[in-house]
């Protein structure tokens, strides 16, 4: 199925891609790249836009984790 997050169905079951909290934060943060579940390489470049007062001069905290939730 064409949707965001991605969905597919098989035998009456529907499977939905886990995209974390992307939708609930979409009014504050719009991430252009990398997209949820996209493979990344080094050096990592993050592109997007953010609004609000929780960051300073285009600098804000991020945390990079692996598929198990371990901080890299």
N, C-alpha and C positions, 0 to 999 in steps of 0.2 A: 504494500500500500504506500502511496506517496503521502507522507505526513511528517510532521516534526513534533515530537520525536518519532523516529521511524517505527513502524509497526508491521507485523506480518501475522498471518493466520495459517493454521494447519489443523485440520480435523476438528474444527469448532473451537480451538484454543487460539487466543490472541496473545502475541508476544510483543512487548513494548521495550524499546531501547532505553537503558538507564542513562540519562543525561545530567544527573545530579540536580542541582538547584538552579539550572539555567533559566527556566521559565519564571520562577518566583523572584529572581533578581533582574529580570529583563528591563524593568523600569529604571534601574540604577546603572547597570553594566550591560553593554552590548559587546560581545566578544566576536571579532571577525576571524581571528585565527590564534591558536589552533581551535578547531571545533571539538565538541565532546566526542570522546573515543577515537580521535584522530591520532595516528602514530606521530611522534615528534622526534626530532634529531637535535644534536648539539651543533651550534649554539641555538638556544630556544629564543624565538622572537614572538612576543605577544602583541597583537594588534586589536584595537577596539576603541570604544569610547566609554567614559564614565561621567556621571553627574552627581553632584552633592558636595558635601564639605568634609567627607571622611578621608580624603587624600589631599596631598599638598604638592603643588607645582609639578603635576604629572607624575608624581612618585607615590606609589601605594603598595601595600604588602600583598604578596602572593605566597602560596605554599604549593610546591610541586610534590605530588604523591604518586606512588605506583599503584597497580591494580589492587593491591592488598591494603591500601590506605597508609602505607609506610612513607614517611617523609624522605625525599631523595636529597 
